[in-house]
Amino acid sequence: MAFIDFHREKLGIEPICRELAVAPSSDHQHGARLADPGKRFARARRDDELRGHIRRVHEASFGLYGSR
């Protein structure tokens, strides 16, 4: 989607999507999810929640990973 965002002004969304075999609605849905985090997939929201817990545990273990 970053490619589409970068070239949308010069080439337009629909020609790019046609060449990439991606539905233009996918680009619109992606933009909506970026604008409103509540529209993101449940898995992505859960990953964000877990990322904070993982970071906290990692920092509490002085940045160590695995056993000594």
PDB file with one MODEL, atoms N, CA, C and O in Angstrom:
MODEL        1
ATOM      1  N   MET A   1       0.804  -1.188   0.000  1.00  0.00           N
ATOM      2  CA  MET A   1       0.000   0.000   0.000  1.00  0.00           C
ATOM      3  C   MET A   1       0.859   1.269   0.000  1.00  0.00           C
ATOM      4  O   MET A   1       0.418   2.322  -0.461  1.00  0.00           O
ATOM      5  N   ALA A   2       2.072   1.161   0.514  1.00  0.00           N
ATOM      6  CA  ALA A   2       2.950   2.327   0.504  1.00  0.00           C
ATOM      7  C   ALA A   2       3.284   2.736  -0.930  1.00  0.00           C
ATOM      8  O   ALA A   2       3.411   3.923  -1.232  1.00  0.00           O
ATOM      9  N   PHE A   3       3.425   1.744  -1.808  1.00  0.00           N
ATOM     10  CA  PHE A   3       3.693   2.033  -3.213  1.00  0.00           C
ATOM     11  C   PHE A   3       2.549   2.845  -3.816  1.00  0.00           C
ATOM     12  O   PHE A   3       2.774   3.822  -4.529  1.00  0.00           O
ATOM     13  N   ILE A   4       1.328   2.428  -3.520  1.00  0.00           N
ATOM     14  CA  ILE A   4       0.147   3.138  -4.038  1.00  0.00           C
ATOM     15  C   ILE A   4       0.111   4.552  -3.479  1.00  0.00           C
ATOM     16  O   ILE A   4      -0.136   5.507  -4.215  1.00  0.00           O
ATOM     17  N   ASP A   5       0.355   4.689  -2.186  1.00  0.00           N
ATOM     18  CA  ASP A   5       0.342   6.020  -1.573  1.00  0.00           C
ATOM     19  C   ASP A   5       1.389   6.936  -2.194  1.00  0.00           C
ATOM     20  O   ASP A   5       1.141   8.124  -2.395  1.00  0.00           O
ATOM     21  N   PHE A   6       2.554   6.382  -2.496  1.00  0.00           N
ATOM     22  CA  PHE A   6       3.645   7.179  -3.049  1.00  0.00           C
ATOM     23  C   PHE A   6       3.334   7.648  -4.476  1.00  0.00           C
ATOM     24  O   PHE A   6       3.687   8.766  -4.853  1.00  0.00           O
ATOM     25  N   HIS A   7       2.670   6.790  -5.273  1.00  0.00           N
ATOM     26  CA  HIS A   7       2.460   7.084  -6.685  1.00  0.00           C
ATOM     27  C   HIS A   7       1.036   7.509  -7.042  1.00  0.00           C
ATOM     28  O   HIS A   7       0.731   7.714  -8.217  1.00  0.00           O
ATOM     29  N   ARG A   8       0.180   7.639  -6.062  1.00  0.00           N
ATOM     30  CA  ARG A   8      -1.234   7.910  -6.355  1.00  0.00           C
ATOM     31  C   ARG A   8      -1.455   9.221  -7.100  1.00  0.00           C
ATOM     32  O   ARG A   8      -2.322   9.283  -7.971  1.00  0.00           O
ATOM     33  N   GLU A   9      -0.710  10.253  -6.789  1.00  0.00           N
ATOM     34  CA  GLU A   9      -0.892  11.547  -7.456  1.00  0.00           C
ATOM     35  C   GLU A   9      -0.479  11.491  -8.927  1.00  0.00           C
ATOM     36  O   GLU A   9      -1.156  12.045  -9.793  1.00  0.00           O
ATOM     37  N   LYS A  10       0.618  10.830  -9.191  1.00  0.00           N
ATOM     38  CA  LYS A  10       1.158  10.788 -10.549  1.00  0.00           C
ATOM     39  C   LYS A  10       0.403   9.807 -11.448  1.00  0.00           C
ATOM     40  O   LYS A  10       0.104  10.121 -12.600  1.00  0.00           O
ATOM     41  N   LEU A  11       0.097   8.619 -10.918  1.00  0.00           N
ATOM     42  CA  LEU A  11      -0.474   7.551 -11.748  1.00  0.00           C
ATOM     43  C   LEU A  11      -1.957   7.290 -11.515  1.00  0.00           C
ATOM     44  O   LEU A  11      -2.643   6.795 -12.409  1.00  0.00           O
ATOM     45  N   GLY A  12      -2.452   7.610 -10.343  1.00  0.00           N
ATOM     46  CA  GLY A  12      -3.839   7.307  -9.998  1.00  0.00           C
ATOM     47  C   GLY A  12      -3.959   5.935  -9.353  1.00  0.00           C
ATOM     48  O   GLY A  12      -3.159   5.040  -9.622  1.00  0.00           O
ATOM     49  N   ILE A  13      -4.951   5.780  -8.512  1.00  0.00           N
ATOM     50  CA  ILE A  13      -5.121   4.543  -7.758  1.00  0.00           C
ATOM     51  C   ILE A  13      -5.555   3.387  -8.652  1.00  0.00           C
ATOM     52  O   ILE A  13      -4.982   2.300  -8.582  1.00  0.00           O
ATOM     53  N   GLU A  14      -6.552   3.609  -9.481  1.00  0.00           N
ATOM     54  CA  GLU A  14      -7.122   2.512 -10.262  1.00  0.00           C
ATOM     55  C   GLU A  14      -6.130   1.879 -11.228  1.00  0.00           C
ATOM     56  O   GLU A  14      -6.067   0.651 -11.277  1.00  0.00           O
ATOM     57  N   PRO A  15      -5.343   2.640 -12.008  1.00  0.00           N
ATOM     58  CA  PRO A  15      -4.362   1.985 -12.879  1.00  0.00           C
ATOM     59  C   PRO A  15      -3.316   1.171 -12.104  1.00  0.00           C
ATOM     60  O   PRO A  15      -2.912   0.093 -12.540  1.00  0.00           O
ATOM     61  N   ILE A  16      -2.892   1.688 -10.974  1.00  0.00           N
ATOM     62  CA  ILE A  16      -1.915   0.960 -10.159  1.00  0.00           C
ATOM     63  C   ILE A  16      -2.525  -0.344  -9.665  1.00  0.00           C
ATOM     64  O   ILE A  16      -1.902  -1.400  -9.767  1.00  0.00           O
ATOM     65  N   CYS A  17      -3.739  -0.275  -9.131  1.00  0.00           N
ATOM     66  CA  CYS A  17      -4.405  -1.471  -8.621  1.00  0.00           C
ATOM     67  C   CYS A  17      -4.637  -2.491  -9.732  1.00  0.00           C
ATOM     68  O   CYS A  17      -4.517  -3.695  -9.507  1.00  0.00           O
ATOM     69  N   ARG A  18      -4.962  -2.020 -10.906  1.00  0.00           N
ATOM     70  CA  ARG A  18      -5.183  -2.926 -12.035  1.00  0.00           C
ATOM     71  C   ARG A  18      -3.900  -3.699 -12.351  1.00  0.00           C
ATOM     72  O   ARG A  18      -3.938  -4.910 -12.567  1.00  0.00           O
ATOM     73  N   GLU A  19      -2.773  -3.001 -12.376  1.00  0.00           N
ATOM     74  CA  GLU A  19      -1.495  -3.651 -12.685  1.00  0.00           C
ATOM     75  C   GLU A  19      -1.048  -4.597 -11.574  1.00  0.00           C
ATOM     76  O   GLU A  19      -0.423  -5.624 -11.839  1.00  0.00           O
ATOM     77  N   LEU A  20      -1.368  -4.250 -10.343  1.00  0.00           N
ATOM     78  CA  LEU A  20      -0.974  -5.087  -9.209  1.00  0.00           C
ATOM     79  C   LEU A  20      -1.989  -6.187  -8.913  1.00  0.00           C
ATOM     80  O   LEU A  20      -1.765  -7.021  -8.035  1.00  0.00           O
ATOM     81  N   ALA A  21      -3.096  -6.192  -9.640  1.00  0.00           N
ATOM     82  CA  ALA A  21      -4.187  -7.154  -9.423  1.00  0.00           C
ATOM     83  C   ALA A  21      -4.718  -7.055  -7.990  1.00  0.00           C
ATOM     84  O   ALA A  21      -4.914  -8.060  -7.306  1.00  0.00           O
ATOM     85  N   VAL A  22      -4.942  -5.815  -7.563  1.00  0.00           N
ATOM     86  CA  VAL A  22      -5.481  -5.525  -6.243  1.00  0.00           C
ATOM     87  C   VAL A  22      -6.739  -4.705  -6.439  1.00  0.00           C
ATOM     88  O   VAL A  22      -6.769  -3.795  -7.268  1.00  0.00           O
ATOM     89  N   ALA A  23      -7.775  -5.021  -5.685  1.00  0.00           N
ATOM     90  CA  ALA A  23      -9.011  -4.251  -5.788  1.00  0.00           C
ATOM     91  C   ALA A  23      -8.808  -2.855  -5.203  1.00  0.00           C
ATOM     92  O   ALA A  23      -8.213  -2.724  -4.134  1.00  0.00           O
ATOM     93  N   PRO A  24      -9.285  -1.815  -5.876  1.00  0.00           N
ATOM     94  CA  PRO A  24      -9.163  -0.458  -5.327  1.00  0.00           C
ATOM     95  C   PRO A  24      -9.816  -0.324  -3.946  1.00  0.00           C
ATOM     96  O   PRO A  24      -9.391   0.489  -3.125  1.00  0.00           O
ATOM     97  N   SER A  25     -10.846  -1.127  -3.707  1.00  0.00           N
ATOM     98  CA  SER A  25     -11.498  -1.054  -2.390  1.00  0.00           C
ATOM     99  C   SER A  25     -10.543  -1.478  -1.277  1.00  0.00           C
ATOM    100  O   SER A  25     -10.682  -1.031  -0.139  1.00  0.00           O
ATOM    101  N   SER A  26      -9.571  -2.340  -1.598  1.00  0.00           N
ATOM    102  CA  SER A  26      -8.580  -2.744  -0.594  1.00  0.00           C
ATOM    103  C   SER A  26      -7.762  -1.544  -0.147  1.00  0.00           C
ATOM    104  O   SER A  26      -7.456  -1.402   1.037  1.00  0.00           O
ATOM    105  N   ASP A  27      -7.409  -0.682  -1.091  1.00  0.00           N
ATOM    106  CA  ASP A  27      -6.658   0.519  -0.745  1.00  0.00           C
ATOM    107  C   ASP A  27      -7.497   1.437   0.136  1.00  0.00           C
ATOM    108  O   ASP A  27      -6.988   2.018   1.095  1.00  0.00           O
ATOM    109  N   HIS A  28      -8.764   1.566  -0.182  1.00  0.00           N
ATOM    110  CA  HIS A  28      -9.650   2.421   0.614  1.00  0.00           C
ATOM    111  C   HIS A  28      -9.836   1.860   2.023  1.00  0.00           C
ATOM    112  O   HIS A  28      -9.864   2.615   2.995  1.00  0.00           O
ATOM    113  N   GLN A  29      -9.964   0.535   2.134  1.00  0.00           N
ATOM    114  CA  GLN A  29     -10.106  -0.087   3.448  1.00  0.00           C
ATOM    115  C   GLN A  29      -8.833   0.103   4.266  1.00  0.00           C
ATOM    116  O   GLN A  29      -8.892   0.370   5.467  1.00  0.00           O
ATOM    117  N   HIS A  30      -7.690  -0.034   3.614  1.00  0.00           N
ATOM    118  CA  HIS A  30      -6.414   0.147   4.301  1.00  0.00           C
ATOM    119  C   HIS A  30      -6.304   1.574   4.844  1.00  0.00           C
ATOM    120  O   HIS A  30      -5.888   1.783   5.983  1.00  0.00           O
ATOM    121  N   GLY A  31      -6.678   2.540   4.026  1.00  0.00           N
ATOM    122  CA  GLY A  31      -6.650   3.932   4.473  1.00  0.00           C
ATOM    123  C   GLY A  31      -7.583   4.184   5.639  1.00  0.00           C
ATOM    124  O   GLY A  31      -7.251   4.936   6.555  1.00  0.00           O
ATOM    125  N   ALA A  32      -8.754   3.557   5.608  1.00  0.00           N
ATOM    126  CA  ALA A  32      -9.714   3.716   6.704  1.00  0.00           C
ATOM    127  C   ALA A  32      -9.164   3.129   7.996  1.00  0.00           C
ATOM    128  O   ALA A  32      -9.369   3.690   9.073  1.00  0.00           O
ATOM    129  N   ARG A  33      -8.469   2.006   7.893  1.00  0.00           N
ATOM    130  CA  ARG A  33      -7.894   1.387   9.094  1.00  0.00           C
ATOM    131  C   ARG A  33      -6.773   2.232   9.670  1.00  0.00           C
ATOM    132  O   ARG A  33      -6.608   2.299  10.888  1.00  0.00           O
ATOM    133  N   LEU A  34      -6.002   2.878   8.806  1.00  0.00           N
ATOM    134  CA  LEU A  34      -4.935   3.754   9.296  1.00  0.00           C
ATOM    135  C   LEU A  34      -5.507   4.978   9.991  1.00  0.00           C
ATOM    136  O   LEU A  34      -4.971   5.436  11.001  1.00  0.00           O
ATOM    137  N   ALA A  35      -6.599   5.507   9.447  1.00  0.00           N
ATOM    138  CA  ALA A  35      -7.206   6.712  10.007  1.00  0.00           C
ATOM    139  C   ALA A  35      -7.922   6.437  11.323  1.00  0.00           C
ATOM    140  O   ALA A  35      -7.943   7.291  12.209  1.00  0.00           O
ATOM    141  N   ASP A  36      -8.511   5.244  11.457  1.00  0.00           N
ATOM    142  CA  ASP A  36      -9.284   4.896  12.657  1.00  0.00           C
ATOM    143  C   ASP A  36      -8.818   3.541  13.167  1.00  0.00           C
ATOM    144  O   ASP A  36      -9.232   2.512  12.633  1.00  0.00           O
ATOM    145  N   PRO A  37      -7.960   3.515  14.196  1.00  0.00           N
ATOM    146  CA  PRO A  37      -7.445   2.245  14.707  1.00  0.00           C
ATOM    147  C   PRO A  37      -8.542   1.282  15.172  1.00  0.00           C
ATOM    148  O   PRO A  37      -8.309   0.074  15.229  1.00  0.00           O
ATOM    149  N   GLY A  38      -9.701   1.778  15.497  1.00  0.00           N
ATOM    150  CA  GLY A  38     -10.808   0.914  15.909  1.00  0.00           C
ATOM    151  C   GLY A  38     -11.319   0.025  14.785  1.00  0.00           C
ATOM    152  O   GLY A  38     -12.003  -0.967  15.041  1.00  0.00           O
ATOM    153  N   LYS A  39     -10.991   0.372  13.536  1.00  0.00           N
ATOM    154  CA  LYS A  39     -11.413  -0.424  12.384  1.00  0.00           C
ATOM    155  C   LYS A  39     -10.387  -1.498  12.008  1.00  0.00           C
ATOM    156  O   LYS A  39     -10.603  -2.279  11.081  1.00  0.00           O
ATOM    157  N   ARG A  40      -9.275  -1.525  12.737  1.00  0.00           N
ATOM    158  CA  ARG A  40      -8.251  -2.531  12.432  1.00  0.00           C
ATOM    159  C   ARG A  40      -8.751  -3.917  12.802  1.00  0.00           C
ATOM    160  O   ARG A  40      -9.685  -4.060  13.591  1.00  0.00           O
ATOM    161  N   PHE A  41      -8.128  -4.931  12.230  1.00  0.00           N
ATOM    162  CA  PHE A  41      -8.493  -6.306  12.543  1.00  0.00           C
ATOM    163  C   PHE A  41      -8.263  -6.576  14.014  1.00  0.00           C
ATOM    164  O   PHE A  41      -7.384  -5.981  14.638  1.00  0.00           O
ATOM    165  N   ALA A  42      -9.066  -7.488  14.568  1.00  0.00           N
ATOM    166  CA  ALA A  42      -8.934  -7.839  15.986  1.00  0.00           C
ATOM    167  C   ALA A  42      -7.530  -8.350  16.278  1.00  0.00           C
ATOM    168  O   ALA A  42      -6.969  -8.045  17.331  1.00  0.00           O
ATOM    169  N   ARG A  43      -6.960  -9.116  15.369  1.00  0.00           N
ATOM    170  CA  ARG A  43      -5.612  -9.654  15.564  1.00  0.00           C
ATOM    171  C   ARG A  43      -4.598  -8.520  15.693  1.00  0.00           C
ATOM    172  O   ARG A  43      -3.714  -8.587  16.548  1.00  0.00           O
ATOM    173  N   ALA A  44      -4.703  -7.497  14.876  1.00  0.00           N
ATOM    174  CA  ALA A  44      -3.762  -6.371  14.922  1.00  0.00           C
ATOM    175  C   ALA A  44      -3.906  -5.600  16.229  1.00  0.00           C
ATOM    176  O   ALA A  44      -2.911  -5.174  16.816  1.00  0.00           O
ATOM    177  N   ARG A  45      -5.156  -5.418  16.688  1.00  0.00           N
ATOM    178  CA  ARG A  45      -5.361  -4.723  17.963  1.00  0.00           C
ATOM    179  C   ARG A  45      -4.790  -5.537  19.118  1.00  0.00           C
ATOM    180  O   ARG A  45      -4.194  -4.975  20.036  1.00  0.00           O
ATOM    181  N   ARG A  46      -4.968  -6.852  19.079  1.00  0.00           N
ATOM    182  CA  ARG A  46      -4.436  -7.728  20.132  1.00  0.00           C
ATOM    183  C   ARG A  46      -2.903  -7.720  20.105  1.00  0.00           C
ATOM    184  O   ARG A  46      -2.267  -7.705  21.158  1.00  0.00           O
ATOM    185  N   ASP A  47      -2.315  -7.730  18.918  1.00  0.00           N
ATOM    186  CA  ASP A  47      -0.859  -7.669  18.804  1.00  0.00           C
ATOM    187  C   ASP A  47      -0.315  -6.395  19.434  1.00  0.00           C
ATOM    188  O   ASP A  47       0.720  -6.429  20.099  1.00  0.00           O
ATOM    189  N   ASP A  48      -0.996  -5.275  19.234  1.00  0.00           N
ATOM    190  CA  ASP A  48      -0.570  -4.015  19.846  1.00  0.00           C
ATOM    191  C   ASP A  48      -0.606  -4.110  21.367  1.00  0.00           C
ATOM    192  O   ASP A  48       0.295  -3.622  22.051  1.00  0.00           O
ATOM    193  N   GLU A  49      -1.637  -4.733  21.882  1.00  0.00           N
ATOM    194  CA  GLU A  49      -1.775  -4.893  23.331  1.00  0.00           C
ATOM    195  C   GLU A  49      -0.647  -5.775  23.869  1.00  0.00           C
ATOM    196  O   GLU A  49      -0.033  -5.450  24.885  1.00  0.00           O
ATOM    197  N   LEU A  50      -0.377  -6.887  23.190  1.00  0.00           N
ATOM    198  CA  LEU A  50       0.668  -7.803  23.642  1.00  0.00           C
ATOM    199  C   LEU A  50       2.055  -7.204  23.502  1.00  0.00           C
ATOM    200  O   LEU A  50       2.941  -7.507  24.300  1.00  0.00           O
ATOM    201  N   ARG A  51       2.256  -6.366  22.507  1.00  0.00           N
ATOM    202  CA  ARG A  51       3.560  -5.743  22.287  1.00  0.00           C
ATOM    203  C   ARG A  51       4.011  -4.980  23.535  1.00  0.00           C
ATOM    204  O   ARG A  51       5.190  -5.012  23.889  1.00  0.00           O
ATOM    205  N   GLY A  52       3.090  -4.305  24.192  1.00  0.00           N
ATOM    206  CA  GLY A  52       3.428  -3.578  25.416  1.00  0.00           C
ATOM    207  C   GLY A  52       3.835  -4.519  26.544  1.00  0.00           C
ATOM    208  O   GLY A  52       4.776  -4.233  27.283  1.00  0.00           O
ATOM    209  N   HIS A  53       3.133  -5.637  26.678  1.00  0.00           N
ATOM    210  CA  HIS A  53       3.480  -6.616  27.715  1.00  0.00           C
ATOM    211  C   HIS A  53       4.847  -7.246  27.437  1.00  0.00           C
ATOM    212  O   HIS A  53       5.660  -7.418  28.345  1.00  0.00           O
ATOM    213  N   ILE A  54       5.082  -7.582  26.187  1.00  0.00           N
ATOM    214  CA  ILE A  54       6.372  -8.189  25.822  1.00  0.00           C
ATOM    215  C   ILE A  54       7.508  -7.209  26.082  1.00  0.00           C
ATOM    216  O   ILE A  54       8.554  -7.598  26.601  1.00  0.00           O
ATOM    217  N   ARG A  55       7.316  -5.962  25.731  1.00  0.00           N
ATOM    218  CA  ARG A  55       8.347  -4.944  25.954  1.00  0.00           C
ATOM    219  C   ARG A  55       8.630  -4.792  27.450  1.00  0.00           C
ATOM    220  O   ARG A  55       9.786  -4.678  27.858  1.00  0.00           O
ATOM    221  N   ARG A  56       7.570  -4.790  28.266  1.00  0.00           N
ATOM    222  CA  ARG A  56       7.737  -4.645  29.719  1.00  0.00           C
ATOM    223  C   ARG A  56       8.528  -5.817  30.300  1.00  0.00           C
ATOM    224  O   ARG A  56       9.435  -5.606  31.105  1.00  0.00           O
ATOM    225  N   VAL A  57       8.200  -7.036  29.908  1.00  0.00           N
ATOM    226  CA  VAL A  57       8.900  -8.222  30.410  1.00  0.00           C
ATOM    227  C   VAL A  57      10.349  -8.222  29.946  1.00  0.00           C
ATOM    228  O   VAL A  57      11.252  -8.565  30.709  1.00  0.00           O
ATOM    229  N   HIS A  58      10.566  -7.841  28.704  1.00  0.00           N
ATOM    230  CA  HIS A  58      11.930  -7.794  28.163  1.00  0.00           C
ATOM    231  C   HIS A  58      12.779  -6.788  28.929  1.00  0.00           C
ATOM    232  O   HIS A  58      13.933  -7.070  29.252  1.00  0.00           O
ATOM    233  N   GLU A  59      12.223  -5.631  29.219  1.00  0.00           N
ATOM    234  CA  GLU A  59      12.964  -4.613  29.968  1.00  0.00           C
ATOM    235  C   GLU A  59      13.200  -5.055  31.410  1.00  0.00           C
ATOM    236  O   GLU A  59      14.249  -4.771  31.988  1.00  0.00           O
ATOM    237  N   ALA A  60      12.210  -5.758  31.992  1.00  0.00           N
ATOM    238  CA  ALA A  60      12.355  -6.232  33.374  1.00  0.00           C
ATOM    239  C   ALA A  60      13.452  -7.292  33.482  1.00  0.00           C
ATOM    240  O   ALA A  60      14.031  -7.474  34.552  1.00  0.00           O
ATOM    241  N   SER A  61      13.738  -7.987  32.390  1.00  0.00           N
ATOM    242  CA  SER A  61      14.789  -9.025  32.399  1.00  0.00           C
ATOM    243  C   SER A  61      16.106  -8.450  31.858  1.00  0.00           C
ATOM    244  O   SER A  61      16.964  -9.191  31.379  1.00  0.00           O
ATOM    245  N   PHE A  62      16.255  -7.128  31.941  1.00  0.00           N
ATOM    246  CA  PHE A  62      17.468  -6.423  31.526  1.00  0.00           C
ATOM    247  C   PHE A  62      17.807  -6.655  30.060  1.00  0.00           C
ATOM    248  O   PHE A  62      18.979  -6.672  29.684  1.00  0.00           O
ATOM    249  N   GLY A  63      16.773  -6.835  29.229  1.00  0.00           N
ATOM    250  CA  GLY A  63      16.969  -6.989  27.808  1.00  0.00           C
ATOM    251  C   GLY A  63      17.470  -8.347  27.370  1.00  0.00           C
ATOM    252  O   GLY A  63      17.891  -8.531  26.228  1.00  0.00           O
ATOM    253  N   LEU A  64      17.419  -9.311  28.305  1.00  0.00           N
ATOM    254  CA  LEU A  64      17.896 -10.648  27.976  1.00  0.00           C
ATOM    255  C   LEU A  64      16.805 -11.429  27.273  1.00  0.00           C
ATOM    256  O   LEU A  64      15.617 -11.192  27.490  1.00  0.00           O
ATOM    257  N   TYR A  65      17.216 -12.358  26.433  1.00  0.00           N
ATOM    258  CA  TYR A  65      16.274 -13.208  25.713  1.00  0.00           C
ATOM    259  C   TYR A  65      16.714 -14.651  25.920  1.00  0.00           C
ATOM    260  O   TYR A  65      17.858 -15.002  25.633  1.00  0.00           O
ATOM    261  N   GLY A  66      15.815 -15.478  26.413  1.00  0.00           N
ATOM    262  CA  GLY A  66      16.146 -16.892  26.629  1.00  0.00           C
ATOM    263  C   GLY A  66      16.887 -17.121  27.924  1.00  0.00           C
ATOM    264  O   GLY A  66      17.063 -16.204  28.726  1.00  0.00           O
ATOM    265  N   SER A  67      17.315 -18.343  28.120  1.00  0.00           N
ATOM    266  CA  SER A  67      18.013 -18.697  29.368  1.00  0.00           C
ATOM    267  C   SER A  67      19.504 -18.473  29.221  1.00  0.00           C
ATOM    268  O   SER A  67      20.039 -18.416  28.114  1.00  0.00           O
ATOM    269  N   ARG A  68      20.155 -18.348  30.352  1.00  0.00           N
ATOM    270  CA  ARG A  68      21.616 -18.151  30.348  1.00  0.00           C
ATOM    271  C   ARG A  68      22.306 -19.471  30.173  1.00  0.00           C
ATOM    272  O   ARG A  68      23.535 -19.526  30.143  1.00  0.00           O
TER     273      ARG A  68
ENDMDL
END
